[in-house]
């Protein structure tokens, strides 16, 4: 078990920076690497400030195969659901609470935050901005990342604010050394069956022997555009898909009344992966806004973070069963 987190000098605690208009204090790597997840719930951070212990917990859950979604150091439902997923994966009572048994099974000695040198490749393929209007998106050559910081945030499963909190003075130029969390390698295995739980907003991936391989927070449809019900199958997987917008078949976006071909890219409407289902027009896919997973509805499909859907896609093949259920999941009751 790691020791309690170290105190910061008041001068460092007073440091602040602006990200999207919000002020947050700088985080040092050692705060996270020496944090104790046993302190969660007993020590308070400022409003909107990432908690080093929760960053640690999120990374440990991600490494264990129970995704918290975006690693941002903020408590919330996705963290609770990830704890519940870990409990289910380890045949523990499922309540989504970080008790001593869960904490002891999660903890390890590997550093949570590590250094990374920005490469020239990291700075390649960027775009100035991503327009909201689909008609404007269709005019672009690609829907890539808008900054090196954004690219690194997705590679390391981090919220963009956490990236800046760890690197408040960095320009993220090639050759710069920056701090990032290490979420571990992608989960490996063969998925036999997927459950998409509409009630709790989770996707659960099961192996042939019935064991739970991975758990992901998900946006599954919305009130206006509900997800399908019943059982369907994986039809195929498309990586970096081009998106075909058809207002008559799918949904209406803005004033766009015509069919549009929207270019590929991580900031495209369906992110970096489309797992096609046998139910026409429905799939499991990524998102340009990972922080909104299970917070904003989708157009009937199942939306995961780009990194989670990439991991899931690597473990599925055509024919895998996808069961849309309501209430039978690893989430806390």
C-alpha positions as CSV (number, residue, x, y, z in Angstrom):
1,X,0.0,0.0,0.0
2,X,1.2,3.5,-0.8
3,X,1.6,6.2,1.9
4,X,-0.6,9.2,2.5
5,X,-0.2,12.0,0.1
6,X,2.4,14.7,0.8
7,X,1.4,18.3,1.6
8,X,2.2,21.0,-0.9
9,X,3.8,24.3,0.1
10,X,1.3,27.1,0.2
11,X,3.1,28.9,-2.6
12,X,2.4,25.9,-4.9
13,X,-1.1,25.6,-3.7
14,X,-1.7,29.2,-4.7
15,X,-0.6,28.6,-8.3
16,X,-3.4,28.7,-10.7
17,X,-4.0,28.6,-14.4
18,X,-6.9,29.1,-16.7
19,X,-8.5,26.2,-18.7
20,X,-11.7,27.0,-20.4
21,X,-12.1,29.9,-18.1
22,X,-11.9,27.8,-14.9
23,X,-9.1,28.1,-12.4
24,X,-7.5,25.0,-10.9
25,X,-4.3,24.5,-9.0
26,X,-1.2,22.8,-10.4
27,X,-0.7,19.1,-9.6
28,X,2.6,17.6,-9.0
29,X,3.3,14.0,-10.1
30,X,4.4,12.9,-6.6
31,X,1.0,14.0,-5.2
32,X,-0.6,11.3,-7.3
33,X,2.1,8.7,-7.0
34,X,2.1,8.9,-3.2
35,X,-1.6,9.4,-2.7
36,X,-3.6,6.8,-0.8
37,X,-7.0,5.8,-2.3
38,X,-8.0,5.0,1.3
39,X,-8.1,8.8,1.9
40,X,-11.0,9.3,-0.7
41,X,-14.0,10.8,1.0
42,X,-12.0,12.1,4.0
43,X,-10.0,14.8,2.2
44,X,-11.6,17.5,0.2
45,X,-10.3,19.3,-2.9
46,X,-11.6,22.7,-4.1
47,X,-14.6,22.8,-6.5
48,X,-13.5,21.4,-9.8
49,X,-10.0,20.6,-8.7
50,X,-8.7,17.1,-9.5
51,X,-8.2,15.0,-6.4
52,X,-4.8,13.2,-6.5
53,X,-6.3,10.1,-4.8
54,X,-9.2,9.9,-7.3
55,X,-6.7,10.2,-10.2
56,X,-4.9,7.3,-8.7
57,X,-8.1,5.3,-8.2
58,X,-9.2,6.0,-11.8
59,X,-5.9,4.8,-13.2
60,X,-5.9,1.6,-11.1
61,X,-9.5,0.8,-12.2
62,X,-8.5,1.4,-15.9
63,X,-5.6,-0.9,-15.5
64,X,-7.8,-3.5,-14.0
65,X,-10.2,-3.5,-17.0
66,X,-13.1,-1.5,-15.4
67,X,-13.0,1.8,-17.2
68,X,-13.8,5.1,-15.3
69,X,-14.1,6.8,-18.7
70,X,-12.1,10.0,-18.6
71,X,-9.4,10.1,-15.9
72,X,-10.0,13.6,-14.5
73,X,-9.6,13.3,-10.7
74,X,-13.2,14.1,-10.1
75,X,-15.6,11.9,-8.2
76,X,-18.9,10.9,-9.8
77,X,-21.1,8.2,-11.1
78,X,-18.6,6.9,-13.6
79,X,-16.1,6.3,-10.8
80,X,-18.7,4.5,-8.7
81,X,-19.7,2.3,-11.7
82,X,-16.1,1.5,-12.4
83,X,-15.7,0.4,-8.7
84,X,-18.8,-1.8,-9.1
85,X,-17.5,-3.2,-12.3
86,X,-14.2,-4.2,-10.6
87,X,-16.2,-5.8,-7.8
88,X,-18.2,-7.8,-10.3
89,X,-15.0,-8.9,-12.2
90,X,-13.5,-10.1,-8.9
91,X,-16.7,-11.8,-7.5
92,X,-17.0,-9.3,-4.7
93,X,-20.3,-7.9,-3.3
94,X,-21.3,-5.3,-5.8
95,X,-22.2,-1.9,-4.3
96,X,-19.8,0.5,-6.0
97,X,-18.2,1.5,-2.7
98,X,-14.4,1.7,-2.2
99,X,-14.1,-0.5,0.9
100,X,-10.7,-1.8,2.2
101,X,-11.0,-5.1,0.3
102,X,-11.5,-3.3,-3.0
103,X,-8.7,-0.8,-2.2
104,X,-6.2,-3.6,-1.3
105,X,-7.0,-5.6,-4.5
106,X,-6.6,-2.5,-6.7
107,X,-3.4,-1.1,-5.2
108,X,0.0,-1.7,-6.8
109,X,3.5,-0.3,-6.7
110,X,3.8,0.9,-10.4
111,X,3.9,4.7,-10.7
112,X,0.7,6.3,-11.8
113,X,2.3,9.4,-13.4
114,X,5.2,9.1,-15.7
115,X,7.2,11.4,-18.0
116,X,6.7,11.5,-21.7
117,X,8.6,13.3,-24.5
118,X,6.5,14.9,-27.1
119,X,7.4,13.7,-30.6
120,X,7.1,15.4,-34.0
121,X,4.4,12.9,-34.8
122,X,2.3,14.1,-31.9
123,X,2.3,17.6,-33.5
124,X,1.3,16.3,-37.0
125,X,-2.2,16.1,-38.4
126,X,-3.7,18.8,-36.2
127,X,-6.6,21.0,-37.3
128,X,-7.4,24.6,-36.2
129,X,-10.9,23.9,-34.9
130,X,-13.9,21.6,-35.2
131,X,-17.1,23.3,-36.3
132,X,-20.3,22.2,-34.8
133,X,-22.3,22.3,-38.0
134,X,-22.2,19.1,-40.0
135,X,-22.2,21.0,-43.3
136,X,-19.0,22.7,-42.3
137,X,-17.5,19.4,-41.0
138,X,-18.2,17.9,-44.4
139,X,-15.9,20.5,-46.0
140,X,-12.9,19.5,-44.0
141,X,-10.3,17.0,-45.1
142,X,-10.1,15.4,-41.6
143,X,-11.5,15.8,-38.1
144,X,-8.2,15.5,-36.3
145,X,-7.1,16.7,-32.9
146,X,-7.0,20.5,-32.3
147,X,-3.8,20.4,-30.2
148,X,-1.0,18.2,-29.0
149,X,-2.5,18.4,-25.5
150,X,-5.8,17.0,-26.8
151,X,-4.1,14.2,-28.6
152,X,-2.1,13.2,-25.5
153,X,-5.2,13.5,-23.3
154,X,-6.9,10.8,-25.4
155,X,-3.8,8.6,-25.7
156,X,-3.5,8.5,-21.9
157,X,-7.2,8.5,-21.2
158,X,-7.0,11.9,-19.4
159,X,-9.3,14.9,-19.2
160,X,-7.7,17.9,-20.9
161,X,-7.9,19.9,-17.6
162,X,-5.8,17.2,-15.8
163,X,-3.2,17.3,-18.6
164,X,-2.9,21.1,-18.0
165,X,-2.9,20.7,-14.3
166,X,0.1,18.4,-14.5
167,X,1.8,20.6,-17.1
168,X,0.7,24.2,-16.5
169,X,3.7,25.8,-18.2
170,X,4.2,23.4,-21.1
171,X,3.8,24.4,-24.7
172,X,3.6,20.7,-25.7
173,X,6.2,21.3,-28.4
174,X,8.2,18.4,-29.9
175,X,11.0,17.6,-27.6
176,X,9.2,18.8,-24.4
177,X,9.0,16.4,-21.5
178,X,5.5,16.4,-20.0
179,X,3.7,14.4,-17.2
180,X,1.0,11.9,-18.1
181,X,-0.8,9.1,-16.3
182,X,-0.1,5.5,-17.4
183,X,-3.4,3.7,-17.8
184,X,-1.7,0.4,-18.7
185,X,-1.9,-1.7,-21.9
186,X,-5.3,-2.4,-23.5
187,X,-7.3,-5.3,-22.2
188,X,-6.9,-8.5,-24.3
189,X,-9.2,-11.4,-24.8
190,X,-12.1,-12.7,-26.9
191,X,-15.5,-11.3,-26.2
192,X,-18.4,-13.7,-26.6
193,X,-21.2,-11.5,-25.5
194,X,-21.8,-7.9,-24.8
195,X,-24.5,-6.4,-22.5
196,X,-25.6,-2.8,-23.1
197,X,-27.4,-1.7,-19.9
198,X,-29.6,1.3,-20.7
199,X,-30.6,1.9,-17.1
200,X,-27.1,2.3,-15.7
201,X,-25.2,3.4,-18.7
202,X,-22.7,0.6,-19.0
203,X,-21.3,-1.8,-21.6
204,X,-20.2,-5.2,-20.1
205,X,-18.0,-7.5,-22.2
206,X,-18.1,-11.3,-21.3
207,X,-15.8,-14.1,-22.3
208,X,-17.0,-17.5,-23.5
209,X,-16.7,-19.0,-20.0
210,X,-19.1,-16.3,-18.7
211,X,-16.3,-14.3,-16.9
212,X,-16.5,-10.5,-17.1
213,X,-13.6,-9.2,-19.3
214,X,-14.2,-5.5,-19.3
215,X,-16.7,-2.8,-18.2
216,X,-17.2,0.6,-19.8
217,X,-19.3,3.6,-19.0
218,X,-21.6,4.3,-22.0
219,X,-24.2,6.7,-23.4
220,X,-26.9,4.4,-24.7
221,X,-29.6,6.2,-26.7
222,X,-31.7,9.0,-25.3
223,X,-35.4,9.8,-24.6
224,X,-35.8,11.2,-28.1
225,X,-33.7,8.6,-29.8
226,X,-33.9,5.4,-27.7
227,X,-31.5,2.5,-28.3
228,X,-32.9,-0.7,-29.7
229,X,-34.0,-3.5,-27.4
230,X,-33.4,-7.2,-27.5
231,X,-30.5,-9.1,-29.0
232,X,-28.4,-8.2,-32.0
233,X,-25.0,-9.2,-33.3
234,X,-21.8,-7.5,-34.3
235,X,-21.7,-7.2,-38.1
236,X,-18.2,-5.8,-38.5
237,X,-15.7,-3.2,-37.3
238,X,-14.6,0.0,-39.1
239,X,-11.6,1.9,-37.8
240,X,-11.4,5.7,-38.5
241,X,-14.8,5.5,-40.2
242,X,-16.1,8.1,-42.6
243,X,-19.5,9.2,-41.4
244,X,-22.5,9.3,-43.7
245,X,-25.1,11.8,-42.5
246,X,-28.6,11.2,-43.7
247,X,-31.3,13.4,-42.1
248,X,-34.1,11.3,-43.4
249,X,-32.7,8.0,-42.0
250,X,-30.9,9.2,-38.9
251,X,-31.6,12.5,-37.3
252,X,-31.7,16.2,-38.1
253,X,-28.6,18.3,-37.3
254,X,-28.9,22.1,-37.6
255,X,-30.3,23.2,-41.0
256,X,-28.7,20.3,-42.9
257,X,-31.3,18.7,-45.1
258,X,-29.0,16.8,-47.5
259,X,-26.9,13.7,-47.2
260,X,-23.4,14.6,-46.2
261,X,-20.1,12.7,-46.1
262,X,-18.2,13.7,-43.0
263,X,-14.4,12.9,-43.0
264,X,-12.7,10.5,-40.6
265,X,-10.9,11.5,-37.5
266,X,-11.1,11.3,-33.7
267,X,-13.3,14.4,-33.6
268,X,-15.8,13.0,-36.1
269,X,-19.4,12.2,-35.0
270,X,-18.6,8.6,-34.2
271,X,-15.0,9.0,-33.1
272,X,-12.3,6.5,-34.1
273,X,-14.2,3.2,-34.3
274,X,-17.6,2.0,-35.5
275,X,-18.7,-1.5,-34.4
276,X,-21.6,-2.2,-36.8
277,X,-24.6,-4.1,-35.5
278,X,-27.1,-6.2,-37.4
279,X,-29.8,-3.7,-36.4
280,X,-29.7,-1.2,-39.3
281,X,-28.1,2.2,-38.6
282,X,-27.1,1.2,-35.0
283,X,-23.6,0.6,-33.7
284,X,-21.2,0.9,-30.8
285,X,-18.8,3.8,-31.5
286,X,-16.5,6.5,-30.1
287,X,-17.0,10.1,-29.5
288,X,-15.4,13.5,-30.0
289,X,-16.4,14.5,-26.4
290,X,-15.3,11.8,-24.0
291,X,-16.1,13.8,-20.9
292,X,-19.8,13.7,-21.8
293,X,-20.1,9.9,-21.8
294,X,-23.2,8.9,-19.9
295,X,-24.0,12.6,-19.3
296,X,-25.5,13.6,-22.7
297,X,-27.8,11.3,-24.8
298,X,-26.8,9.8,-28.1
299,X,-28.8,9.3,-31.3
300,X,-29.9,5.8,-30.4
301,X,-26.4,4.2,-30.6
302,X,-24.0,3.1,-27.9
303,X,-21.3,5.7,-27.4
304,X,-18.0,5.0,-25.6
305,X,-14.8,7.0,-25.2
306,X,-12.5,6.5,-28.2
307,X,-10.0,4.5,-26.2
308,X,-12.6,2.2,-24.7
309,X,-14.3,1.4,-28.1
310,X,-10.8,0.8,-29.6
311,X,-10.1,-1.7,-26.8
312,X,-13.5,-3.4,-27.2
313,X,-13.2,-3.5,-31.0
314,X,-9.9,-5.4,-30.6
315,X,-11.7,-8.2,-28.7
316,X,-14.8,-8.7,-30.9
317,X,-15.5,-10.4,-34.2
318,X,-18.6,-10.6,-36.4
319,X,-21.3,-12.7,-34.7
320,X,-20.7,-11.5,-31.1
321,X,-24.1,-11.2,-29.4
322,X,-25.1,-7.7,-28.2
323,X,-27.9,-7.8,-25.7
324,X,-29.7,-4.5,-24.8
325,X,-30.9,-4.9,-21.2
326,X,-32.3,-2.7,-18.5
327,X,-31.0,-3.1,-15.0
328,X,-28.9,-6.2,-15.1
329,X,-25.4,-4.8,-14.8
330,X,-22.3,-4.3,-12.6
331,X,-23.5,-0.8,-11.4
332,X,-24.3,-0.2,-7.8
333,X,-28.0,-0.7,-7.0
